Amino acid sequence: MRACLATLTPMGWAPTNANSPRFFGLDPAAKYLYAATADEDFGPPGEKSTDTIVQFSVEADGSLKPTGQVIKTSSPCSIVFANI
């Protein structure tokens, strides 16, 4: 097995419109990134968008683009993809 060293380089920010994104996950095909957010009383009350999962498409250049899909849920803490 050959080891490969690589470095990630930040290329920008993709806002979730929440104060505390807590977990990120790529779907198995790496076409979408999902961000789980839970604000847990952080930030000003008027800025809260609590307990959501926000979907972004992963563009050809690796940048993230909001799809507009926002799922309101109860305190998401992780995202898991399963083959069934």
N, C-alpha and C positions, 0 to 999 in steps of 0.2 A: 504494500500500500504506500502510495506517495503522499506525503504531507504537503499541503498548500497553505501559504500564509496570505491573508488578504486584510485589507483595511477598509472599513466603512467610512464614507465621507458624507457629512450632512449636506443636503441640497436644498432644504427649505423646511417650512413649518406647515402643517395641515391642521387647522383649528377644529376641535371637537365641539366648541361652544359650551364647554363645561369647565369647571374649575379644577377637577382632579381626574384626569384620565389615569386609570390604574392598571390596565392590561391591554396588550395588543396581540393580535393573532392574524396570520396570513392563512387564507383558505388553501387546501391542498394543491390547487393549480396555480397558486400565487397570483391570481387575478384580482383578488379583493383583500383589503386589510380591514379588520374590525377592531374598533377601540371601545373598550368597556369603561364607562365613567361612573363615578359615585362621589358626589361632592361632600358628603359627611360634614356639613356645617362650615365649610371653608368658603371664604369670600363673601362679598356683599349679597344680601338676599335677592336683590333685583337682578343679579347676574347668574343665578343658579339655573341649571338645566340638568337636574339630577337624575341619576339612575337610568342611563341610556346605553345602547350599543349603537355606534355610529359606523356606517359602511363607507369605505373609500375604494375607488378603483385604482389599481396600480397601472400607471401609464407605461408606454414602451420605454421611456427614458428613466423609469423608476420613480417618478414623482407620483404623489397621491392627489386624487381628484374626488371631492365629495360627490356621492351619488344622490344625496338627498334622502336616503333611507336611514331613518332614525327610529330605533325600537325602544319604547319606554318599558322598563322592566324594574324589578325590585332588587336593587343593590348588586349589580353584576360584579363578580370578582374574578372570573376566568372565562375563557372561550376555548371550547374543545370541539374538534371535528372528528367524526366517527364514520368508518365504513360499515354499512349495514347491508 
